[in-house]
Amino acid sequence: MTMDAIDDRTQVLLIDDDPHLRQALAQTLDLAGLKVVSLGDARGLGARIGRDWPGVVVSDIRMPGIDGLQLLAQLHEQDAQLPVLLITGHGDVPLAVQAMRAGAYDFLEKPFANDALLDSVRRALEVRRLVLDNRSLRLALADRQQLDARLIGRSPAIQRLREQIGALAAINTDVLILGETGAGKEVVARALHDLSARRNGPFVAINAGALAESVVESELFGHEPGAFTGAQKRRIGKFEFANGGTLFLDEIESMSLDVQVKLLRLLQERLVERLGGNQLIKLDIRVIAATKDDLRQAADQGRFRADLYYRLNVAPLRIPPLRERGEDALLLFQHYADAASARHGLPASSLQPVQRAMLLRYDWPGNVRELQNAAERFALGLDLGLTADGPTPDPVSSGGLSAQVEAYERALIAAELARAHGSLRSLAEALGIPRKTLHDKLRKHGLSFTDSDSAATDPD
């Protein structure tokens, strides 16, 4: 067999330059129900086995070209936990001991019984499975922590989004991200890439809305010399540059219908042709598109190709606007304010109850981007700079003064609830009201609070 036969289904990779012994051992392993690939030499093998390969290696020590000890060293450069079993002649036992010290899993001295080989291989496969399972668990934990750090919040909407990202990152399908301006579409796209199997490949982000119509095709697909006036040398396009990784295409709704036709073909065939060229270049990329518009409506109005919309809409991912995330606004604001304070060498400031209530009432039309700018101003001691129709109560609105006071009171209490309070007593002290009054207001406004101190539930 050739090295091309090695894949993730291979359980045993057998290397021995003796064709008769190699055939006999391969037959023994095959009859035991193991998927085996056998090779006559180990040249070029070290770089062929990756860290996630689930099998084990059985190799003779004495071979021409690369011997078993050299192979062991090469394989362990890639993965020090890969089980390597060495076959030795009677005179090679000292070499085998040396190999064990170098990290070999086991060695078998010729002649050995078939059962001894099978027992050692099966134990090595179980060790390999446990190693990969532990790695997968550690990676999943790290990914979860990374995602929690990127998408801050405790609201059901953001928890749902994190779950969807985790599920979609594990598969290789294209994704369409739907979200308002400033909602964090590129953050989500980057998370999808970083948590995927493509994490070591390139992540290429391009804003289609920022490209002039005259250069968009060259930017995306590349061009050959002489393709148009001024094209003096070959240019590699963004799609080709992203080969092996992910291309994030923001504001896809701004692309012309002509470019949409080429994008549809690329998505379907995974082939790109540079402008002025005749060669079709095979691509291995994941495309993540993003839009702030309703593409279905745009397709109905003839502004967006319907076939491209349906091709992109296989795995839609909606980012909730900040106004739907409740108290996440407070967590995000404090996070960005603390980061800004540290960046400017200023002491961190905490939000006051009135300020927290204001932030909770604000509609955040600019979403997280607007909140981040407001937090920066807060850290610098400047006015928050929010629009007048946002957090400031308006007594002449449709609800009148009484309704506005009620809403403002509820917002103040809800803002304080968002902070860590272990008892009704501490919550009441923070708001400066008796516990009985607080208890009545919680009931009045439909707010819930779990009191860890049962004694604190008694009214003053």
N, C-alpha and C positions, 0 to 999 in steps of 0.2 A: 504493500500500500504506500501511498504518498502522504506527506504531511497535511495535504489539503483535506484528507479524510478525518482529521482530528476536529471534533466539534464539542459542543456542550453535552452531547449524549455519550461521548466516549468516557468509559469508566476506568479502563486500564490502557496505558501506553507502554508497549513492550518494545525494548530495543536490545537486539542481540545480533552480532554479525554472523553467527552460525545459523544458516538457513534451516537445517534440520531441527535443531533445538528450538529455534524461534517458532517453527511451525507446530511442533509438539506442545509447547507452552501455550501458544495462542489457541490451539484446539482445546486444551484443558480448561482455559478460562472461558472460552465460548460455550462449551458444554455445561459449564456451571451457571450459564445465563448472564454472563458479563459481556458488555460491549467492549471489544478489544481492538486496538489498532496496533499493528506490528511494523517495525521499521528495522532496516539493516544497519543504519548508522545514525548518529545523533547530530550531525552537522546542521546548523541553522535552527535547531530545535529550541534553544534557550529563549529566543525572542518570540517563539510561536505560542508558548504557554503563558496565558495571562493569569492575573491574581484571582479571577473568578472562575477559572476552569475547575470543574467539580471532580476530576479524576485523580488517579495516582500513577506514578511512573515506576516501572520495573525495568532495570537496565543491568546488562553485564558490566563488569568493571573494565576488563581488558578488551578494547576495541580499537581499530585503526581510526585515525583522524582525531576524534574527541573521545576520550575514555570516560568511564563512569564517574570518576572523581571530578573531572572537568565539567561534565554535564551537571552533576550535583551542584557545583559552585554557580554555574550559569542559571540554573533553575531557581536557586535560592536567592539570587540577586533580584529576581522577579517577585518571588514569594517564599520567604523563609519557612513558612508553615506547610509547604507542599510536601506530602509524603513521597519519598523516593526509596524504593527497595532495590538493593544491589545484589547481584548474583556473583558469587566468587568461586574460583577454583580452590583446591586444597592449599596451594601455596600462596593464595592471596588473602588469607585470613588477617595478617597484619594490616594489609591495605583496608580491609573491611572495618577493622577496629578504628583505623584512622578516619574512615568515612563516617562511622557512627559518631565520633567526636566532632566531625564537621557538620553533623545534623541529619545524617541518613536515618530513615525511619526504622529499617531492618536490613539484615543481609541473610542470604540463603547460600549455604555451602554445597557445591555440587559433590555427589548427586543428591538431590533432595526429592522427597515424596510430593506427589501432586497435592495431597491434602495440606502439606506444610505451606506450599505456595498459596493455595486458596485461602487458608486461615489467615495468613499474613496480609494478603490483599484485602480481604473483607474487613479486617480490623483497621487497616489503613483507610479504607473508604469511609468507615464510620467516623474515624478521626477527622477526615476531610469534611464530611458533612457537618459535624459539630463546629468546626472552625468557620465554615462559610455561614452557618446559621448564626453564630455569635457575631460575625462581622455584619451580617444583614441587620441584626437587632441593634447593634451599636450605630450603624449607619442610619437606620430608621429613627432612632432616638435623637441623633445629631440633626437629622433633617427636620424633625418635629421642633426641636429647640430653635433651629435656624428660621423656620417658618414663623414661629411664635414671635421671634425677635423682629422679623420683617413686617409682619402684618399684626400690629399691636391692637388688642381689643378683646373684650369678653362678650360682646353682643352675639346673639344667635346668628345674625347675618354674617359676621366675620368668622365665626366658628365654622359655619357651613362652607364659606369660601375656602378656608384652610383645608377642610376635608376634601373638597373638590379638586384643589390644586394637588394634594397628595395623591389622589386617585389618577388624575390625568398625567401627572409627571411620570408615572410608572409605565405608561403606554406611549407608543410612538406616533399617535395621531396628531394631525394639525389641529390648532385651537383658534377659535374666534373669541376675543375678549371684548365684552360690551361694557362701556363705562363712561360716565360724564367726564368733562374736562377736569383734570386735577385729582381724579379718583385713585390713581396709582396703577395705571395699566402697564407701564414698563416695569414696575416693581413686581407685579404678578407674573409678567412674561419672564423676567429674570429668574424668579423663583421656580417656574416650571422647568427652565433650562437647568438650573443648578441642582435640582432634586432629581433629574433624569439621568439615564445612562449616558447622555451626551455631555455631561457636566465638564468633561475634559476637552471637549471640542470648542470651537469659537462661538461666541454669542454676538451676533451682528444686529444692531438696531438702526433702523432708518425711518425717518418721518416722511412719508410720501407727500404730505401737505407742504413740506418745506422745500421740495424740489421743484425747480423750474421745469415746465413742460418740455423744454428743448433738451434737457439732460437726463430726464427720468429714466428713459430706456437704457442709456449708456450706463447710468449708475447701477441699475438693477441687473442688467444682463451683460454688461461689458461690451467692448467693441474691438475690432481689428484695425490695424493701420489703414488709413484711407477710407474708412467706412463713411466718413462725412468730412466736410471741410474742417480742418484743424485737428483731425484725428491722426496724429503723427506716429503714435506707437500703441501697442496693444494695451487694453485696460481690462483688468479682471473685475467683473461686476460683483455686486453684493451677494447675490445668490451663490455664485461660484466660490466666493471668498468664505462663505459660511459652510462650505462642504464639510460634512462630518459633525456639524453642530446645529445651531438654531438661528433662524433669521426672524427677527421681530419687525413687522411692517405696521407702523402706526398710521392712523388717519387714512386707512385704506379707501375710505369713501371718496377721497379727493383724487384718486387715480382716474385717468381718462379711460374711456371705453376701449380704445385701441390697446392700451397697456393691459387692461383687464383681460383681453383675449389671450395675450401672451402669458399672463399669470395663470389663467385657467389651464392652459396647455402644460405649463411647468408643473402645476400641482398634480395633474393627472398622470403625466409621463415621467416626471422627475428627470427631465432633460432640459438643458439650456443651450441656446445658440447665440453666440456673440453677434452684435450688429456687424454686418459686412463679412461674416464668416459662414462656412459651410459645415463645420464640424458640430455634431451634437455631443454635448458633454454631460455625462451621467452624474447626477447629484444624489448625495445621501444627506438630506437636510430635513429638519422639521420647521415648518412655517407657522408662526404665531402672528395672526393679524389682529388688529385692534381698531375699534371705531367708536365714536360718540354718537353716531347717527343710527336711525332705524333703517337697516339695509333692506329689509323686506319692503318697507314703504318706498325707499329709493328705487328699488327694482320695479315696483308697480308704476312709478312715475317715469321710468326709462332712464334714470340717472345712474343706475348700477345694473350690471348684467345679472339676470335672474339665475343663470346657470352657475356663475361664480358664487353668488350668494348661497345657493344650495350646496355647493362644493365646500364652502368654508364653514357652513353652519352645522357640521357633523358633531362638533364638540364645543358648543357655546359656553362661555364662562362669564357670568355677570358680576361685576364689582358693585356692591351696594354703595350708594352715595352716603356721605357722612351724616346727612340728616336722618337716615334710617338706622343709624348705629347707636343711637341713644348716648349712654355715658362713655362710649369709646372716645368721644371728643375730648373729654377731660383727661383720659389716660394719654392720648396722643399729644395733647397740648403740653402737659407736664413733661412728657418725654422729650419733645422738641425744645421746650424752654430750658430744661436741664442741659441738653446737649449744646444749645447756644451759649448758655452761661459758661460751661466748661471751655468752649471754643474761644470765647472772648476773655477768659480769665476773670469772670465775675462771680460773686456768690449766688448760689441758686435761690430763687424766690418761690414761695408757695402761693397758690391761688387762694384768695379769700372767698368765703361763701357767696358773697354778692357776685364776684367775678365768675365763679363756677356756674352760678345760676344763669348769668348772661351767656356764657358759652353754650350751655345746654339749650337755651332758647333760640340761639342763632341758627339760621337756615343753611349756612355754609354753601353758597352757590359755587364757590371755587373749590369745594371739597378739601382734601388733605393738603393740597398745595397752598390754599388760602390759610388754612389753620397753621401750617408751618411758618408762614410769613408773620402771622399774628403772634405766634410764640416767640419768634425772633425779636419782634418789637418789645414784647413783654420782658424778655430777658435783658434788653438794653434799657429798660425803664421808660419806654415810650408808650404813647397811647396805642391801644390794640389796633386801631385803624379799621374797625368793622363798620359796615354801612349802617346808616341811621335806622333802617327798617329791620335791623336784625335783633340784637338782644335787648335793646332798650324798650321797656314797656310803653305802650301807647294808649293812654286812657281814653282817647276818643275813637278807638277802634270799635268794631261792631259789638264787642262784648261789654263796652262801657267800663267805667273805673272799677266797679266792684269785681267784675269778672277778671280784669287785669290784675288786681291785687291778689285774688285767689290763685291765679295762674303763676304769679310771681312767687307767692309763698310756697306753692307746691314745688316750683323749680328750685328754690333755695333749699328746701328739705331734701329733694332728690339729689341735689348736688352734694350735700353733706353725706347722704347715704352711700354715695359712690366712694367715699373714703373708708378706710379700715376702722370700724368701730366694733368693739367686742360686746358692748352692752348698751342698753337704752340710756343708762346713766351718762356714759361718755358722749353719746350722740346728743342728749339733751344739753349737756354742758357746752358742747361745741356750738349749739344753736342759741344758747343763753335763755332757755325756757325750761319750766318745770317738766318733770317726766310725765305727769298726768296730762298736761297740755299737749306735749309731744305725742303721747299715745292717742289722744283724741284727734289730732291733726293727721296722723298717719292713717287712721281709720277714715277720716273725712276725705282725704285725697286718694284713697285706694292704694297706699304705699305699704309694702311689706318690709318687715325687719325681723331677723332672727336674733333673739336676745340670748347671749351665752351665759348671762348672769341671771338666774331665775329670780333672785331677790330684787333685781332692778326693775322687774315688771310691776312691782307694787307702786302705786302712785304716791307722790309726796303728800 
